[in-house]
Amino acid sequence: MDLQLPVVDFASSDRASTSKLIRQACLEHGFFYLVNHGIEEEFLGKVFDGSRRLFSLPLQEKMKLLRNEGHRGYTPPFAEKLDTSMVSKGDPKESFYIGPMAGDKVDSLSNQWPPEESVSDSLDSNLGASAHTDYGMITLLACDGVRGLQICKEKDENPRVWEDVAHLEGALVINVGDLLERWTNCFFRSTLHRVVSTGKERYSIACFLDPNPECVVKCLDTCISESNPPRFPPVRSGDYLKERLRMTYGETVNSLTMLNGLGPISQL
């Protein structure tokens, strides 16, 4: 049976009830659906079409767009290892990252763009994303309707209990990241999740929203007490994210930007 996540209606006129529902969703699940979000279906369709064209390029063409020092561009299969506790060589998924464009102070770390036209060759991979939590503050995820996303609400349980997240047409999936969990002293859940293969390619578009790299993330005063002291020391957002990326890619990350991800398997 599919997990029933809360549904938040962004068009609701009852802002107090909407805020309460979002808070409850972050406390109990760390995930919720967002409907009436204002992003046109036609626009999302065009982005998914572009994603499919990109990932249908031959590998040698995609490698010309290999991720640069600003963490923008193509990430080939097995380059990311989201579950760093696993012995495996990495996750057999592809991703493509872009960041802010003109007018942003980090725009010198240029986005890379694929050619206007593509060919039909594609990698024949059993795609999947291993168990992980997202690193930043909030993730907004648009999915193409293919099943595979699962969450584990109790990440310290052994064995872990995984629940399927159903696709809700027209909705974005929103989830809490690790930095927001740290900020709220674990009141809001950065929920463990993964994507399992269903035998079909699965495309998704993720927008990762992170604090300014210079922002110091420390437990909010309203989330601590004598009986519930801070569980995490203060940390600079940029330092934390660089270390998480270093663990994911097994390499030094010299710079950091806000990123959006495209993938033939969910980049979560």
ZATORKE-497832 format. One record per residue: residue in three letters; x, y, z of N, C-alpha, C, O in turn. Coordinates in pm, whole numbers, plus 32768, in hexadecimal, padded with zeros to 4 digits. Example, Ala and Ser with C-alpha at 12.3 -4.5 7.8 and 13.67 -1.06 7.14 Angstrom:
BEGIN
ALA85277DC7830C84CE7E3E830C85287EB6830C85907EB4834E;SER85057F1F82C485577F9682CA850A80038313853D80728324;
***
This chain:
BEGIN
MET80547F8980008000800080008058807C800080BE80818045;ASP803180E07FB2807E815B7FA9806F81AF8027800681B28066;LEU80DC81F2804A80DA824E80BA808782C98095809783008028;GLN802E82F380EE7FDB836980D7801D83E38116801683F8818F;LEU805D843580C2809D84AE80F28037852080FA7FD4851F80B1;PRO8050858181537FF785F681577FFA864280D3806186478090;VAL7F89867E80AF7F7E86CE80357F698760805E7F058782809D;VAL7FC887B580397FC2884480587F96888F7FDC7FD288817F71;ASP7F2C88DE7FE97EF7892D7F797F2C89BB7F847F058A067FDE;PHE7F8589E07F287FC38A647F2D7F608AD37F0B7F7B8B487F25;ALA7EEF8AB07ED07E8C8B147EAB7E268B2B7F197DCB8B7D7F09;SER7E328AE67F877DD28AF47FF47DD68B81802E7E418BBB803F;SER7D618BB7804C7D5A8C3D808A7D6D8C3781217D808C9E8161;ASP7D688BBF81597D798BAD81EA7E0C8B9782077E398B258215;ARG7E588C0382127EE98BFA82217F108BBB82A67F758B7482AF;ALA7EC28BD3830E7EE28B9983917ED88B01838C7F2F8ABB83C0;SER7E6E8ACE834E7E5E8A3C83437EC989FF82EA7EFB89928306;THR7EED8A47827E7F568A1682257FDB8A0D826D802389AA8260;SER7FFB8A7482BB80788A738308807A8A01836D80E089BF8380;LYS800A89EC83AE800089808411801288F883CE8054889F8405;LEU7FD788E783577FE48868830F8073884F82E480A587DF82EF;ILE80B888B882B2814588A9828B81998882830481EE882982FC;ARG818288C7837481CE88A883EF81B988178418821887D18439;GLN813B87EA8417811E87628440815F86FD83E281928696840D;ALA815B871B8360819A86C282FF823186B783168269864A830C;CYS82728727833683028725834E832486DD83D0838E869F83DB;LEU82CA86E4843282E0869D84B082CE860784A1831B85BA84DA;GLU826885DD84568244855084528284850283E082A6848D83F1;HIS82948541836D82C284FA82F68345853082BD839A84E3828E;GLY835585B482C083C485F2827983AA85FB81E483FF862A8198;PHE833485CE81B8830B85D0812C827985FD8124822A85E0817E;PHE8255864480B981C9865F809D81B98683800A821A86A27FC5;TYR813B867D7FDA811B86A87F5280F6873C7F5480BA876D7FB5;LEU811987837EEA80F1880E7ED980A3881B7E5880D888007DEC;VAL802488447E637FD088567DEC7FB088EA7DD97FBF893A7E35;ASN7F85890D7D607F6A89987D3D7FE489F07D5A7FDA8A5B7D96;HIS805689BF7D2F80D58A027D4B80F78A6F7CE681548ABC7CFC;GLY80AD8A767C7A80C08AE27C1A811F8AC47BA881308B177B4F;ILE815E8A4E7BA781B58A287B37816089E27ACE8121897C7AEA;GLU815F8A197A57810689E679F0812E895A79C381A4893C79B4;GLU80C9890679AD80E0887D79808129887B78FA817F882678E3;GLU810688D878A2814788DF781F81DC88FA782D822D88C077E4;PHE82018951788A828E897078A082D988F678D4834588D678A4;LEU829F88B2793782E0883A796C82EE87D079008353878978FB;GLY828987C578A982928765783B8307878277DF834B872677B3;LYS831E880277C383908826776F8414880577B2847287DA776F;VAL841C88197836849887F8787E84B08762787D85228736786A;PHE84498713789184598681788C84818655780084D585FB77F2;ASP844886917799846F866E77108502868D76F8854A863E76BA;GLY85308701772985BD8725771B861686C67767868486A47739;SER85E9869A77DB8636863A782A864585B577E186B1857A77DF;ARG85D9858777A485E085087759863E851476E3868A84B776C6;ARG863A8586769D86958599762B8726859B765A877D8560761B;LEU873E85DD76C987C685E476FE87FC855A771E886B853776F5;PHE87AF850B776887E2848A779587E0841F7729881683B2773C;SER87A1843E76B687A783E17647882583F375F3884083A47599;LEU8873845C761088F1847175C8895283FF75E3894C83C3764F;PRO89AA83E075858A13837D759F8A6983AA76158A7A8421762D;LEU8A9F834A765C8AEE836A76D38B6083CA76B38B7D84257701;GLN8BA283B676408C14840D76208BEA849E760E8C3984F97628;GLU8B6F84B475E08B3D853D75D38B1C8578765C8B3985ED7676;LYS8AE0852776B28ABF855877398B3D857577898B3F85D177DB;MET8BA6852777738C22853C77BE8C6485C2779A8CB785F477E6;LYS8C4285FB77278C75868077038C3B86EB775F8C70875A7768;LEU8BCE86C977A48B8C872678008BA686FF78918B57872178EA;LEU8C1586B778A88C318681792D8C3186EE79988C5F875E7980;ARG8BFC86CD7A0C8BF187297A7D8C7287767A958CDD873B7AA1;ASN8C6687FB7A9D8CDC88507AB08CF1886D7B448CAD88357B99;GLU8D5288C77B628D7388E27BEE8D0289297C388CFD89287CB3;GLY8CA889657BEE8C3289A17C2B8BC1893F7C3F8B5289657C64;HIS8BDE88BF7C278B7D88537C3A8B0788627BDA8A9588457BFD;ARG8B2588907B608ABE889E7AFA8AE188487A838B5488467A56;GLY8A7E88037A4F8A9587B079DB8A6D871F79F28A1D87007A4B;TYR8AA586C779A28A7D863A799C8AC785E67A038B4085F47A16;THR8A7C858F7A458AB6852C7AA08A9384A27A6B8A1E847E7A68;PRO8AF784537A428ADB83D07A058AB383677A6C8AC1837F7AE4;PRO8A8382F47A3F8A6282887A9B8AD882637AF48B4B82637AC7;PHE8ABC82447B718B1A82167BD68B7882837C098BD182677C5A;ALA8B6683007BDC8BBB836D7C0D8B8D839E7C968BDE83D37CE3;GLU8B0C838E7CB58AD583B87D358ABF833E7D8E8A9182D57D60;LYS8ADF834E7E0D8AC782E47E6E8A7983227EE18AB383537F41;LEU89F4831E7ED589A083637F3689A2831F7FBE89A483628026;ASP89A2829B7FBF89AD8252803E8A40822F80528A6F81C98020;THR8A878284809B8B18827180A98B3C81FD81038BB181D9810F;SER8AD881C081448AF5814B81978AFE80CB81448B2C80648175;MET8AD280D280C78AD4805C80718B5E804680358BA980A5801F;VAL8B7D7FC9801B8BFE7FA57FE08BFB7FB27F498C637FB17F09;SER8B847FBF7F108B767FC17E7F8BC080377E428BE580957E88;LYS8BD780307DBF8C2580977D7A8BD881187D668C14817D7D40;GLY8B5881197D7E8B0A81927D6E8A8081747D358A5E81017D1A;ASP8A3281DD7D2389A981CD7CF389A581CE7C5989E182267C1B;PRO8960816E7C1D895C81657B8B88F681C47B4E88A0819A7B01;LYS890182437B7088A582A77B3A88F583197AFD896A832D7B1D;GLU88B583627AA488F283D87A6888AC84557A9B883684517ABE;SER88F584C27AA088BB85417AC988F785B17A75896185A27A39;PHE88AF86217A7388E286987A3188BC870F7A87884787237AA6;TYR8921875F7AAE890C87CB7B0B891B88537AC88976886A7A78;ILE88BF88AD7AEC88CB89397AC388B889907B3E888089637BA2;GLY88E68A0D7B3588D98A697BA588A38AEE7B7788768AFA7B05;PRO88A78B547BCE88738BD97BAA88B58C0E7B2C89288BEE7B0E;MET88698C607AE4889D8C957A6688C38D277A7688F28D4E7AE0;ALA88B08D787A1088E18E027A0C88B08E507A85883F8E407AB4;GLY890A8EA67AB688E78EFF7B24890D8EC97BAC89088F127C0E;ASP89318E4C7BB4895B8E127C3389F18E1B7C428A3A8E0E7BE0;LYS8A1F8E307CBC8AAE8E467CD18B028DCA7CB68B7C8DD57CA6;VAL8AC48D547CB28B108CDA7C978B048CB07C068B278C3F7BE3;ASP8AD38D097BB08ABA8CE37B258B3A8CC57AD88B358C887A6D;SER8BAF8CEE7B0E8C2C8CCE7ACB8C468C397AC88C918C077A74;LEU8C078BF07B248C0F8B5E7B238BA48B2D7AC18B378B057AE8;SER8BC78B327A418B638B2F79D78B178AAB79CF8B4E8A3F79E4;ASN8A958AB979B08A478A45798A8A7B8A0E79068AB48A5778B5;GLN8A67898F78F38A89894E78748A068922783389AA88F57877;TRP89FF893077AF89828912776A899B88AE76FA89FF88B876B2;PRO8941884E76EA894E87EB767E892B882975F888F2889675F4;PRO894D87E775898927881975058890881A74F4884887D6753C;GLU88618868749487D28878747E879087F57452871D87DB7474;GLU87D987A3740587A0872673D487EE86B0740C886486BF742C;SER87AF863C741A87F085C5745387D4854B73FD877C855173A6;VAL881C84DA74108802845773D387BF83FC743887AA842174AC;SER879F8384740B87468332745F878F82CB74B4874D828374FF;ASP881482BE74AC885B825B74FC884F827E7590884F82F375B4;SER8844821A75E3884082317673888681BF76BB889781527684;LEU88AD81DB773688EC817377868884810F77B48814813377DA;ASP88A7809477AF884D802A77DD88758008786C88C07FA97884;SER8840805778CA88678046795787ED802579AA877E8051798D;ASN88037FD67A12879B7FBE7A7487A3802E7AD987EB80237B3D;LEU875B809B7AC1876E81177B0A8734810E7B9686D380C77BAE;GLY877481587BF38743815D7C7C879381BF7CCE880781DA7CAF;ALA875681F47D38879A824E7D968794820E7E20872881EE7E51;SER880681FB7E5E880C81B77EDE87D8820F7F5087C082867F3D;ALA87C981D37FC4878D8217803787E082908061885A8288806F;HIS879C8302807487E1837C809A877D83E280CE870483D480BB;THR87B284478110876584C0812F879E853080DA8813852B80B2;ASP874E859680BF87808608807387D2866280CE87B9866A8146;TYR883386A68093889786EA80E3886C877481148892879D8182;GLY881E87BB80C48805884880DF878B8862813587768820819B;MET873A88C6810A86CA88F2815C864688B5812D8603886F8179;ILE862088CF80B085A2889E807985BA886F7FEA860688AD7FA0;THR857B88027FC3858087D17F3A84F387D47EFF849387A77F3D;LEU84E8880B7E85846C88087E38848187A87DC584DF87B77D77;LEU842A87457DB8843E86DA7D5683C486CA7CFD835486B97D2C;ALA83DC86D07C7B837586AF7C18839786277BDD840A860F7BB6;CYS833585CE7BD6834A85467BA482F7852D7B27829485727B0D;ASP832184C97ADA82DE84AE7A5B826D84467A67823084237A03;GLY825284177ADF81E583B77AF3821083287B0181C182D47B2C;VAL828D83087ADE82C0827F7AEE82DE82667B82831F82B87BC4;ARG82AF81F77BB482BF81D87C42835181BB7C6283A481AA7C09;GLY837181B57CE483F781927D0F842381D87D8D847881A37DD5;LEU83EC824E7DAA841482997E2283DD82557E9E836782357EA6;GLN843682407F01840F82067F81844E82577FF184B982917FE1;ILE840A825B80658442829E80D984418241815183F081E5815A;CYS849E825C81AC84A88212822B84A38279829A850482C182B0;LYS8433828182E0842182EA8343847B82DA83BD84A2833D83FB;GLU849D825F83E084F482468453857A8214841F858E819B840F;LYS85D7827184068654824B83C486B281FC841D871181BE83EB;ASP869B81FC84A086F281B184FB86BD8125851786FD80D8855F;GLU8649810384E08612807D84F48663801684A7869D8034843E;ASN86677F9E84DA86AA7F2F849786587EB084AD864D7E82851F;PRO861E7E778444862B7EA083B985D57F1C839A85757F3A83E2;ARG85F97F62833285AF7FD9830A852B7FB082C885227F4A8282;VAL84C6800282E084427FEC82A3842E80548237842B80CC8253;TRP8421802781BA84148082814883838087811A834180208110;GLU835280FF80FE82CA811480CF82CC815B8048831A81B88034;ASP827581307FED826D816C7F68822681F27F6E81C282027FB3;VAL825B82527F23821B82D57F1481D682D77E8C821882CF7E25;ALA815282E17E8E810682E07E10811983647DC7813483CC7E04;HIS8109835E7D44810C83D87CF38085841D7CFC801D83DD7CE9;LEU8086849F7D18800C84EF7D1A801285517CA5806585AC7CA5;GLU7FBD853E7C437FC3858D7BC87FBA86227BE67F61864F7C2E;GLY8018866D7BAE801986FE7BBD805B87327C3B806787AB7C4D;ALA808586D77C9380C087017D13815886FB7D0F819386AB7CC6;LEU819687527D5C822487467D7A823286F87DFC81DC86FF7E53;VAL829F86AD7E0882C1866B7E86832886C47ECD839086E47E93;ILE830B86E97F47836287407F96839B86F08008835386A5804A;ASN841E86FE8021845786BA809584C0870E80DC8503876380A1;VAL84CC86F2815C8529873781B685B5870181A285C786888192;GLY861A875981A386A68730819A86EC8734822086B2875F8284;ASP87678706822287B386F8829F87CA877C82E787C487818362;LEU87E587E7829C8800886682DF8784889C8326879088D98391;LEU870E888682EE869488B08333867C885883AD864A88898413;GLU869E87D983A486948782841986F187B3848886CB87B484FD;ARG876B87DB846387C9881084C6879588938502879E88A7857B;TRP875F88EA84AE872A896A84DC86BC8957854486B589A085A6;THR866688F3852D85F488DC85868611887485F185B788478637;ASN8691884F85FF86BA87F18669866D876D865F8647873286C4;CYS8658874085E2861886C085C3858086C085D48542865685CD;PHE8544873585EB84B1873885EB847C871D8560842086CD854F;PHE84B4875F84FB84918742847184E886CF8440856086CB845C;ARG84AC867383F684F285F883CE85368605834684F6862B82E4;SER85B485E7834285F985D182C385F0853C82A9864484EE82D7;THR858A8516825F85638489825685B6843D81F085D0846D8182;LEU85E083C68217862B836D81BF85D18343814B855D8321815E;HIS860A834680D285BD831C805D861982DF7FF5869382ED7FFB;ARG85DC829B7F97862782587F2D85CD824A7EB3855582657EBB;VAL860582207E4485B782017DCD85DA81737DA2864F81537D8C;VAL8576811F7D96858B80947D6A856480877CD8850A80CC7CA7;SER85A7802E7C94858C80197C0685097FCF7BF284EA7F6F7C39;THR84BD7FFC7B9084407FB97B6C84467F807ADF83E27F517AA9;GLY84BD7F837AA484CD7F547A1B84B47FBF79B384BF7FA5793B;LYS8492803979E0847C80A9798584DB811B79AA8500812C7A1E;GLU850281697944854D81E3796284F2824279AE847B824D7991;ARG852B82867A0F84DC82E27A618522836A7A61859583767A8C;TYR84DC83CF7A30851484567A2884DA84AD7A97846484A37AB9;SER852E85037ACE84FE85617B33854E85E27B2B85BD85E67AF5;ILE8514864B7B62855386CE7B65855486FB7BF784EA870A7C33;ALA85CA870F7C2F85D687367CBB861287C27CC6867587E17C84;CYS85D488147D19860B88987D38863588977DCA85E1888B7E23;PHE86B788A37DE286EE889F7E6986FE892D7E9E8749897D7E64;LEU86BA894E7F0886BE89D27F43871389CE7FC186F1898A8022;ASP87818A187FC087E28A14802D87F88AA0806587E18B02801F;PRO88248AAB80E388458B2F811988BE8B6980D189098B22808D;ASN88D18BEC80E2894B8C2C80B189C48BE280E889C38BBC815E;PRO8A2D8BCB80978AA28B8080C98ADF8BB981488B1A8B6D8195;GLU8AD38C3C815E8B0D8C7A81D68AB38C7082508ADC8C9282BF;CYS8A398C42823D89D88C3A82AB8A048BD183128A258B6082ED;VAL8A038BF683918A228B9783FC89A08B57842B89468B9B845D;VAL89978AD6841A89208A8A844189348A5784CF898B8A0484EA;LYS88E28A88852988E78A5C85B588598A4585E387FB8A8285B0;CYS884889ED864687C289CB867687788A4986A187AD8A9B86EB;LEU86FD8A58867286AA8ACA8697868B8AC7872C86758A5D8766;ASP868A8B3D876A866E8B4587FA85E88B07881E85D98ACD8889;THR85868B1487C585018ADE87E084FC8A4687D884988A0887FD;CYS85688A0A87A9856C8977879985C58933880085DE88BA87F7;ILE85F6897F8862864D894388C986168964895385CE89C68966;SER863A891089B4861189238A3E867288D68A9686CD88958A63;GLU865E88DC8B1886B488908B7286A787FA8B59870A87B18B61;SER862F87CF8B3B861A87408B23863987188A93864286A18A74;ASN864887798A3C8665875F89B086D287BE897F86B7881B8933;PRO874F87A589AD87BD87FE898787DF87F088F387B1879288B3;PRO882E884D88BB88548844882E889887C0880E88F187948857;ARG886E878287A188A887028778891B87148715896586B686FA;PHE892B878D86E0899387A7867C89DC8827869D899F888786CD;PRO8A5E882C86858AA788AA86948A888906861E8A5E88D785B5;PRO8A9C8989862F8A8989E385BD8AE789BF854B8B5689908563;VAL8ABB89D684CF8B0D89B6845B8AEC8A1983EC8A788A3F83DA;ARG8B528A4383A18B398A97832C8AF88A4182C08B2689D282A5;SER8A8F8A7582848A468A2B821D8AA489FB81AF8A9F89868189;GLY8AF88A54817B8B528A2F810E8BB289C181348BCB896780E4;ASP8BE889C681AE8C45895F81DC8C0088D881E68C37887181BF;TYR8B8788D9821C8B3C885D822C8B1E881D81A58B3387A58192;LEU8AED886E81478AC8883880C58B42880880778B3A87A28032;LYS8BB1884F80808C2C8822803E8C58879A80728C8287448024;GLU8C4E878680F68C788706812E8C1C869581028C4A862780E5;ARG8B9886B080FD8B3C864980D08B548626803D8B4D85B18017;LEU8B70868A7FEA8B8E86707F5D8C1186257F4E8C1F85CF7EF7;ARG8C7286467FA38CF285FF7F9E8CDC856B7FBB8D1685167F78;MET8C89854D801D8C6D84C1803D8C22847C7FCC8C3984067FB2;THR8BCA84C47F8A8B7B848B7F1D8BD384687EA58BC483FE7E68;TYR8C2F84C47E838C8084B37E0B8D0C84807E278D54845E7DCA;GLY8D33847B7EA68DB9844B7EC78E2684A77E968E9284797E70;GLU8E0B85297E968E6B85887E628E5A860D7EA98DF686237EEE;THR8EBB86677E988EB486EB7ED48E5587437E858E5A87467E0A;VAL8DFE878A7ECB8DA387E87E8B8DD488747EAA8DD3889D7F1E;ASN8E0188BE7E448E3E89407E598DDC89B37E5D8DFB8A1C7E96;SER8D6789A27E248D078A0E7E1F8C7B89D67E298C65895E7E17;LEU8C1D8A2E7E468B968A017E628B328A627E278B418ADC7E34;THR8ACB8A2D7DE68A608A817DB489DB8A3E7DD189D689C67DEC;MET896F8A8C7DCB88EA8A507DD188D18A077D4E88EE8A3C7CE2;LEU889D898F7D578894893A7CE1880689097CCB87B688FD7D28;ASN87E988EE7C4E877188A47C29879E88267BE1880388287B9A;GLY875687BA7BF38780873C7BB6871887067B5586A0870F7B6E;LEU874886CD7AE886F586807A8D872C85F47A8A87A585E17A95;GLY86D385917A7A8709850A7A7486AA84A77A38863084B97A41;PRO86DE843C79FA868783D179CB865E83777A3E860B831E7A2E;ILE869783917AB2866983557B2F866983C67B9486BC84207B89;SER861283C47BF4860384377C4B868684637C8986CC84137CC7;GLN86A684E27C788716851D7CC086DA855D7D3C86A985CD7D37;LEU86E085137DAE869685387E2486F0856C7E9386C0858F7EFE;
***
